[in-house]
Each structure stands twice: as structure tokens, then as C-alpha cells.
């Protein structure tokens, strides 16, 4: 059976490696007899328009070649529909691909997953009419993202390293008001994160144990700790062992409102919106080829 898919690429993802990854994947897709409509927007708005047009034209899947930012863009097009999303990871973080078990550094293996054509239903998180797949950051991590976005130099990971050091100098625990499935909670914390999936930031497993198909969100809180302790705890996020820290807590809910003055939330690594935000889990909202 001949399939037609749309393959949307972010040419700047992975420091420009996404185009090479796409070009390495195309022969496998064509060799399997697939028709591939290649799309490449000059900016996010054009990429979104191209993706929406392709889906409206009836392509059988929307496949993205890039990082979490491009996945986030694609979610706004296919979430809540029967059009599956495919991912060929080529970004820096790739947390969405990691969450569904797609090989991160093997384009051919990722393309073969597409060829198997085994759609899987997963949950998504939604606030208003905007979706996300992985984690909403709403604390120290969001402050770092916001500061980094205001910097024009340097580029890449170093910008976030500098932003982290700068934020640490002045950061103090934040005061939050949470509504957890109707239960009102006030607390002080270093961060609150809302996880649909387990990780953000390129493998930081902040919501370790979060499931993509349980119909629930993992609301993670890291309470007040000293700056040295925050620095010592950071490496544990890569293994998920921070869950044993006495200031770690978690609630699993269907709906949460997070309020904290002056904080802008980031989801899937993208600037998502100023708090307060109300987020709900939408079960089985996405078909993903994984």
C-alpha cells in the first residue's frame, strides 16, 4: 500500500543537523514506496501553515524531523485528530521522542519505526486550546529559560549554562497556589512542574514515573532548599533519583491550576504563557507512530 506523508523539517534544529537527518531518512521512506511531501518553513508560522495545509489535503501522517519545538508545533495541528504524528529526532532535547521510545541518534532506526506503521494512542496535556506532550516548567527552570531567551549571546547550551548561574545568584523560593482536582494548596517551592511525560531539558527526568497513557498529570514539587543543595541535586535529575529527596513531592491529578506571580511557564521547551495556567490531561488525544 502506497502511503503519502508530510515530512516537516526544522532546518535549524540540532545546530543544522536536521536537514542531514532528513536526507538520510528519505531513501528509506522512498524505498518502501512511500510518497513524501517535504515541507520546510522559514519560521514557525509558515511551518504551521504548511503542516495544516498538508493535513487538510489528506496526508496519512505528519512526520517531523527536528526537536521538541517542532513536535510542539505539530501537536497543535494533529492533536485530537486521527492523523498520526511521526518523529525523526534531530534536535537538542528530543524529550518527546525519548518518552515514546524512538531511537535518538539513529535516523535509520527512527525511519524504520515509521515504516512499521504501528500507531499508538497517548495522552496529551492541554491549557485552553494549546497542547503539550512532555513537561510544563513553572519555577527555577522556567526562570532560566526566560533569562536565556533574553540573551543574544552566546548560542546553544552555553547560553543556558550562563543563565543558570545568573539566576542562582538571586533566586529565592517562590510562593505558589495550586488547585489539584479541586483541592486548594498554598506552598513555597523552588519549582513546580506538570508532567504528561517524564522528562524535559534533554533527559532531565523531573517527573520520573509519569506515564503517557494513564489519563493523569504528575504535579511535581521541589520544596525550598539551599542553592548548594540545588546544585548537588541537579545531576540526580538525569537518573530520576531526585525523587528520594525529602523536599520532593508528587500528586497525580486530572486537572491542575498553577499560580505564581511573575513566572512564565515553558512547555516542551517552548514559551507557553504567564501563570496562572490551568492544565488538564486529555486521554488518548494523539496517535504517534512509535
Helices and strands as residue ranges (DSSP letters): E 4-9, H 13-16, H 18-31, E 35-39, H 44-56, E 61-66, H 68-78, E 84-89, H 95-99, H 107-116, E 119-127, E 130-132, E 135-137, H 140-149, H 157-170, E 174-180, E 183-195, E 217-223, H 227-234, G 235-238, G 241-244, E 248-253, E 255-259, E 264-267, E 270-274, E 277-289
